[in-house]
Amino acid sequence: MGFNKITEADSKHNNLEQKSISDLLQGMHQEDQNAVQAVGKALPQIEPLIERVIHQLKKGGRLFYIGAGTSGRLGVLDASECPPTFGTPPEKVIGLIAGGDHALRNSIENAEDDSEQAWKDLSKHQINSNDILIGIAASGTTPYVVGGLKKGQGNDIPTGCITSNMGTPLAAVSDFPIEVVVGPEFLTGSSRMKAGTAQKLILNMITTASMIHLGHVKGNKMIDMKLSNDKLTERAERIIMSELKISSSEAKDLLKTHHNVRSAIKAHSES
């Protein structure tokens, strides 16, 4: 490869098996802070990607994530949390992992090495130029992800990526590359650690900032969240009470009628 793969570089922490639990925890915590700082340095790259995500979603497009292993799982996780958090339809943000859903719990041998499979997976969803495609790969070399973005670019689909190496093949096929260089892992090559932490932080930013700008948040509250359990229903009641300056019983009644924070606030305001 024509670049330095920092994600495979030797850990700066040696003789791990001889360390106490306290020393191991201190070392990991120190490296985690490096991950947070690396995300901070990448904010100028993250912003234009989010602007494009918002642009595509506003015109009816969808956000796709593709990845393998940890990266794929984190993409699927972020996508799966959008409907309950923001009330979006499940097809608005879609996470695909090399090897399919079975790979969420199991390691699928060689699934990430097929450079053609991602496009086959994306094509099942009729991906098109209204959508946006983000590839997640700590190494920046995963064939499944690189191949998917390359085909995406060839079909006029805007592309972005999250990688932890500089100058990668993945960044080369990304219109909006995010290179978040966290440095060598505490456990050499274990990119589920710092690299995964950085990916999770950035994915949180992408969907949260996008959904705020798409109108799914009022003030600092989730007004479109799905009320799928008692905790969320109670949170919804508190939001309605605070927003409308009404009693708990009135808020409960509104929610029973309208089943949604946004609808309850709107109905009360119009009455």
Buried (B, 14 or more C-beta within 10 A) or exposed (E): EEEEBBBBBEBEBEEEEEBEEEEBEEBBEEBBEBBEBBBEEBEEBBBEBBBBBBBBBEEEBBBBBBBBBBBBBBBBBBBBBBBBBBBBEEEBBBBBBBBEEEBBEEEBEEBBEBBEBBBEBBEEEEBEEBBBBBBBBBBBBBBBBBBBBBBBBEBEBBBBBBBBBBBBBBBBBBBBBBBBBBBBBBBBBBBBBBBBBBBBBBBEBBBBBBBBBBEBBBEEBBBBBBBEEEEBBBBBBEBBBEBBEBEEEBBBBBBEEBEBBBBBBEEBEEE
